[in-house]
Amino acid sequence: MENKVSVWELLQRSRSYSHAALLISNKRQDAHSKYELIWGAGIKKLFTDPSQLEGYSDWALGRIDYAYKNKKYFRVMNQFPQQESYFEFFAPQELVVVPVEDKNIVDYSGADLGLNQGLFEFECSTTQEKYLETVEKIKECIRNGSYYEMNYCIQYFAELDIDPYEWFFRLNQAAPSPFAAFYKSNGHYVFCASPERFLQKTGLQLLSQPIKGTRKRCPQKDDEDREELRNHSKDRAENVMIVDLVRNDLSMVSKVGSVEVLELCEIYTFSHVHQMISTIVSEMEENQGFNEILEATFPMGSMTGAPKIEVMKYIDVMEDFKRKSYSGSLGYWKAGDFDLNVVIRGYEYSEKKLTYSVGGAITYDSIALEEWEECQTKARTVRSVYTSNL
């Protein structure tokens, strides 16, 4: 491939279709990455259940909402309210794929969009008082042995008339991330600057890379901050807890003894943050399909807590909003292989309502006010893309 592939131009082409998806790595691949960019638009075929993709030997791009958990857990636990469990992949009419080795042909530049500062007023679904009270309730549940850790989240929302294509482009320029994604489905938009891979399948290998532990970057003291994060006992404990959860999830569909931790609590540096990431792999049993894999592993433990099934019961009650796409996945399917991200650090937009969500792991020794302040810091970081030049 010789011609440049423009991210901005692909977004503009997406306007003409009811469905479009753009997955980009921003030249920040790891050893397991295969593609720099995948773009598809238009529908040749629509898949609304993972079992429908079995045997499909071409490309499909798609979205799995957090509520997809209800498909399994309502059935086996009769615990969650019976509601839509959103799964949608589409085989695109138009497709552009840039493999990792051709990453330099992707053009991430574009015109200055000139978004004005200070025009965006967001409300929070949860007051500070309610948040502090809820954290104490969560800690009481931990003391009583109901679960060990909960990823407790809050949502911000605003009534805004925006151009989602421009918002995603601005977000990606300000915070280029290895699992950035844009997804359009009949006027519903999800876009994110995600640093996290949920699950990748290559042949019989499954690979998951949960994130627990984050520090904002101060470039003049990168080394110091990386070491502080690496040695932080609370962050390491949270990460190890989720690693154990992922190992258990993968074991349900993998050969006995094949689950292996390749990296434990490694520190990765991105444009604005340092992250503590672990890498877990396994060799799956040959009779396990996409449906069985998702039922064993979705949603990702880094966005729920441990033990997963028990803590999700409480998440539905404790949080003041429904997560929808937040902490779900965007990704691709190709002839039985797939790669799925974690939808964080992004927005959902539909009918002039814009939302974004933030959260953090609550453990026995969490201090409620500090957790609240951490959420506010994360929220300001997401908003700052549109209110300042980062």
Residue pairs with C-beta under 8 A, 6 or more apart in sequence:
1 98
1 102
1 105
2 105
3 105
4 105
4 106
4 107
5 37
5 96
5 98
5 105
5 106
5 107
6 107
6 110
7 22
7 24
7 37
7 106
7 107
7 108
7 110
7 169
7 172
8 107
8 109
8 110
8 111
8 169
10 22
10 39
10 96
11 22
11 165
11 168
11 169
11 182
12 165
13 20
13 41
13 94
14 20
14 22
14 39
14 41
14 165
14 182
14 184
15 165
16 41
17 41
17 42
17 43
17 93
17 94
17 184
18 42
18 43
18 184
18 185
18 186
19 41
19 42
19 43
19 90
19 92
19 184
19 185
19 186
20 39
20 40
20 41
20 42
20 92
20 182
20 183
20 184
21 38
21 39
21 40
21 41
21 61
21 62
21 63
21 90
21 92
21 181
21 182
21 183
21 184
21 330
21 332
22 37
22 38
22 39
22 168
22 181
22 182
22 183
23 35
23 37
23 38
23 39
23 61
23 179
23 180
23 181
23 330
23 331
23 332
23 341
24 36
24 37
24 38
24 106
24 108
24 172
24 180
24 181
25 33
25 35
25 36
25 37
25 100
25 103
25 178
25 179
25 180
26 108
26 172
26 176
26 177
26 178
26 180
27 36
27 103
27 104
27 106
27 176
28 176
28 177
28 178
28 270
29 36
29 100
29 103
29 178
30 178
30 209
32 197
32 200
32 202
32 207
32 279
33 100
33 178
34 99
34 100
34 202
34 339
35 97
35 98
35 99
35 100
35 332
35 339
36 98
36 99
36 100
36 102
36 103
36 106
37 96
37 97
37 98
37 106
38 59
38 61
38 95
38 96
38 97
38 98
38 332
39 94
39 95
39 96
39 97
40 59
40 61
40 90
40 92
40 94
40 95
40 96
41 92
41 93
41 94
42 92
42 93
42 94
43 90
43 91
43 92
43 93
44 90
44 91
44 92
44 93
45 60
45 90
45 91
46 88
46 89
46 90
46 91
47 53
47 56
47 60
47 62
47 87
47 88
47 89
47 90
47 91
48 87
48 88
49 87
49 291
50 87
50 289
50 290
50 291
50 293
50 294
51 289
51 290
51 291
53 60
53 89
53 290
53 333
54 289
54 290
54 291
56 91
56 333
56 335
57 335
57 336
58 91
58 334
58 335
59 91
59 92
59 95
59 97
59 332
59 333
59 334
60 89
60 90
60 91
60 92
60 332
60 333
60 334
61 89
61 90
61 92
61 183
61 331
61 332
61 333
62 87
62 88
62 89
62 90
62 183
62 330
62 331
62 332
62 333
63 86
63 87
63 88
63 89
63 183
63 185
63 190
63 325
63 328
63 329
63 330
64 86
64 87
64 294
64 298
64 328
64 329
64 330
64 340
65 85
65 86
65 87
65 323
65 324
65 325
65 328
66 299
66 303
66 323
66 324
66 325
66 326
66 327
66 328
67 83
67 84
67 85
67 86
67 322
67 323
67 324
67 328
68 85
68 86
68 87
68 294
68 298
68 299
68 328
69 80
69 85
69 298
69 299
69 312
70 80
70 81
70 82
70 83
70 85
71 85
71 87
71 295
72 295
73 79
73 80
73 309
73 312
74 80
74 81
74 82
77 309
77 313
79 313
80 312
80 313
80 316
81 316
86 324
86 328
88 185
89 333
98 105
98 106
108 172
108 173
108 176
110 169
110 173
113 166
113 169
113 170
115 166
115 170
115 386
117 387
117 388
118 387
120 158
120 160
120 383
120 386
120 387
121 158
122 156
122 157
122 158
122 356
122 379
122 383
123 156
123 157
123 158
124 154
124 155
124 156
124 379
125 154
125 155
125 156
125 157
125 320
125 321
126 134
126 154
126 155
126 319
126 320
128 372
130 320
131 154
131 368
131 371
131 372
131 375
132 368
132 369
132 372
134 152
134 318
135 152
135 362
135 366
135 368
135 371
135 372
136 368
137 318
138 150
138 152
138 314
138 318
138 362
138 366
139 362
139 364
139 366
139 368
141 147
141 150
141 314
142 148
142 149
142 150
142 362
142 363
142 364
143 364
146 310
146 311
146 314
147 305
147 306
147 307
147 310
147 311
147 314
148 241
148 305
148 306
148 307
148 363
148 364
149 238
149 241
149 305
149 306
149 311
149 361
149 362
149 363
150 304
150 305
150 311
150 314
150 315
150 318
150 361
150 362
151 302
151 303
151 304
151 305
151 315
151 327
151 359
151 360
151 361
151 362
152 315
152 318
152 319
152 359
152 360
152 361
152 362
152 371
153 319
153 321
153 323
153 326
153 327
153 357
153 358
153 359
154 319
154 320
154 321
154 357
154 358
154 359
154 375
155 320
155 321
155 326
155 355
155 356
155 357
156 355
156 356
156 357
156 358
156 379
156 383
157 353
157 354
157 355
158 353
158 354
158 355
159 352
159 353
159 354
160 352
160 353
160 354
161 352
162 349
162 354
164 182
164 184
164 189
164 191
164 347
164 349
165 182
167 191
167 347
167 349
167 386
168 182
168 189
168 191
170 385
170 386
171 180
171 191
171 192
171 193
171 346
171 347
171 385
172 180
172 193
174 193
174 385
174 390
175 193
175 270
175 271
175 272
175 345
175 385
175 390
176 193
176 271
177 192
177 193
177 194
177 195
177 270
177 271
177 345
178 194
178 195
178 197
178 270
179 192
179 194
179 195
179 196
179 197
179 341
179 342
180 192
180 193
180 194
181 190
181 191
181 192
181 194
181 330
181 331
181 341
181 343
181 346
182 189
182 190
182 191
183 189
183 190
183 191
183 330
187 350
187 351
188 348
188 349
188 350
189 347
189 348
189 349
189 350
190 325
190 330
190 343
190 346
190 347
190 348
190 349
191 346
191 347
191 349
192 330
192 341
192 343
192 344
192 345
192 346
192 347
193 345
193 346
194 341
194 342
194 343
194 344
194 345
194 346
195 211
195 268
195 270
195 273
195 275
195 344
195 345
196 209
196 210
196 211
196 275
196 277
196 300
196 302
196 341
196 342
196 344
197 207
197 208
197 209
197 339
197 340
197 341
197 342
198 208
198 297
198 298
198 300
198 329
198 331
198 340
198 341
198 342
199 206
199 207
199 208
199 293
199 297
199 298
199 300
199 329
199 338
199 339
199 340
200 206
200 207
200 208
200 337
200 338
200 339
200 340
201 207
201 284
201 293
201 336
201 337
201 338
201 339
202 337
203 337
204 283
204 284
204 286
205 281
205 282
205 283
205 284
206 250
206 253
206 254
206 281
206 282
206 283
206 284
206 293
206 297
207 279
207 280
207 281
208 246
208 249
208 250
208 279
208 280
208 281
208 297
208 300
209 277
209 278
209 279
209 280
210 239
210 242
210 243
210 246
210 277
210 278
210 280
210 300
210 301
210 302
211 275
211 276
211 277
211 302
211 342
212 235
212 238
212 239
212 241
212 242
212 276
212 302
212 361
213 229
213 232
213 235
213 236
213 238
213 239
213 265
213 275
213 276
214 229
214 273
214 274
214 275
214 276
215 225
215 226
215 228
215 229
215 273
215 274
216 272
216 273
216 377
216 381
217 225
217 269
217 270
217 271
217 272
217 273
217 274
218 225
222 269
222 274
225 274
226 267
226 269
226 274
229 235
229 267
229 274
229 276
230 265
230 267
230 276
234 363
234 365
235 265
235 276
236 265
236 276
237 363
238 361
238 363
239 264
239 265
239 276
239 278
240 264
240 265
240 278
241 306
242 278
242 301
242 302
242 306
243 261
243 264
243 278
243 280
244 306
245 301
245 306
245 307
245 308
246 278
246 280
246 297
246 300
246 301
247 259
247 261
247 280
249 296
249 297
249 301
249 308
250 259
250 280
250 282
250 296
250 297
251 259
251 282
252 296
252 297
253 284
253 285
253 288
253 292
253 293
253 296
253 297
254 282
254 283
254 284
254 285
255 282
255 283
255 284
255 285
258 282
258 283
259 280
259 281
259 282
260 280
260 281
260 282
261 278
261 279
261 280
262 279
262 280
262 281
263 277
263 278
263 279
264 278
265 276
265 277
265 278
266 276
266 277
266 278
266 279
267 274
267 275
267 276
267 277
268 274
268 275
268 277
269 275
272 381
272 390
284 293
288 296
290 333
290 338
298 329
299 308
299 312
299 327
299 328
300 327
300 329
300 342
301 308
302 342
303 327
303 342
303 344
303 359
304 311
304 312
304 315
304 327
305 311
305 315
305 361
305 362
321 355
321 357
323 357
324 348
325 343
325 348
326 343
326 344
326 348
326 355
326 356
326 357
327 342
327 343
327 344
327 357
328 343
329 340
329 341
329 342
329 343
330 340
330 341
330 343
331 338
331 339
331 340
331 341
332 338
332 339
345 382
346 356
346 382
347 354
347 355
347 356
348 354
348 355
348 356
349 355
356 379
356 382
358 375
358 378
358 379
358 382
359 375
360 371
360 374
360 375
360 378
362 371
384 390
